[in-house]
Amino acid sequence: MFDSVRSKRHLDVDTLSGVLILQMIFVVHCAKLSGIKGIVIDSEMLMMQFFMPWFFYKSGMFYHAVSIGETIKKGICYFIKPFIIFSLIGWMVIVIVPGIFIFHREIGSLIKDTFGHFVFDGSIRGNYALWFLLSLFAV
């Protein structure tokens, strides 16, 4: 039988998370990366600057004691596997294919460049947003 506390969804928490995800997609990524600027965007970014720490806070909100081994196994399954899979997909599409076929760069220089980005940013070119999975796993 399921534990009623652990299986119950908290709609208020889910709603806030959904709003913050939409804010991140539309304001941070779409508007800022598209070059849209102005007082409205800057004010919104200032008001909503808590959106990234919220997800770290939320990840500990429903904490229950589990062994460190089980926690690491679940973390690898939920965070590291998607990080690797989607990083590789983005890397192939954004870095490798154009790098080799359009810009005629050597694979060695692309790998070196990718490693440098990973060390500096915590993610690789092709899917920068995945730094979040790696840092959430560490937390």
N, C-alpha and C positions, 0 to 999 in steps of 0.2 A: 504494500500500500504506500502511496506517495505521501511524503511529509507535506502537509497543507501549507506550511509557511514557505518552504523552499519551492513549491510548484506554482504558487499563486503569483500572477503577474501584477506588477504595480503600475497601473496605467499612467499615473502622474509622472513617475520616473521615466517610463517609456516615451511619453509625450514630450517631455523636456529634452530627452536625448534625440528624438526625431527632429524637433525644431532646431537644435544645435547642429545636427548633421546637415540639415538643409541650409542653415546659415553658413556653414563651412563650405559647402559645395557652391552656393550661388554668390556669396560675398567674397570669401577668401580666394577661391579658385577661379570662378568665372569672371567676376568683376575685376579683381586685382590683376589677374593674369592677362585679361583682355585689354588692360590699360584704362579701364573706366576709373575716373578719379572724381573727387569732389567732397564737399562738406558732408553730404548725406552718407556716403560710404565710410568716410573717416569717422564720423560720429557713431555710426552703427558698429564699426570695428572696436571703438573705444567702449561702448556700452556692453558689447558681447565678448570682451576679452577673456572671460572666464570659461569659454567653451571648451578649450583643451583640458585644463585641469579638472573640469567636471567629469570627464570620462575616466580619469584616474581615480577620482573620488568615488564614482559609481562602481568601479571595479572592486572596491573594498567595502561597499555598503552592505552587501549581503554575505559577508565573510562567514565561513564556518570552518571549523578545524579539520584539516586534511593533512595526511603525511606529506613531507616534502617531495618524496618520490612520485606520489600521485599528482601533486601540483605541477611538477616539472613535466610529467608525461602529458597531462592535459594542456599545459602551456605550449609544448611542442606541437601537439595536435591542432590546437586552436589558433596559435599565433605564428609559430615558426614555419610550419608546412605552407600555409597560405602566403606568408612572406616570401618564401623561396619560389613557390610556383608562380605567383603573379609578378615577382621581380624578374624571373626568367622570361616570362611571356613579354612583359614590357621591354626588357632589355633586347630581346630578339627583334621586336618590331621597331623600336625607336633607335636603337644603337647599332646592332649588328648588321641587319639587312641594309639600311641606308649607308652605314659606314663602309661596308665592303663593296656594295654594288653601285652606289652613287658617288661616294667620296673617295673610293679606292684606297682605304686605309688598311693597314695590316691588322690581323686579329690580335697580335701581341700588344699593339698600341691601344686597341680598344679595351682589352682586358686590364691593362695598366691604368688607363683612364677611369675605368669602372671601379677598380679597387680604390683609387684615390677618392672618388666620389663617395664610396661606401664608408671609408674611414672618416671623412670629413662630415658627411651628412647623415649617416646611419641608414641610408638607402641608396639605391643606384638609379642612374638616369633611366628613364623609361617608366618609372612609377615611384616618384618621390614620396607620395602620400603614404607609402608603406612603412616609413620610419615609425609610425604610430604603433604598428604591430610589434616591432622589435622592442620599443621602449615599454609597451604594456606588458610584454613577456618579462622584461627585467624587473618591473615593479611587482 
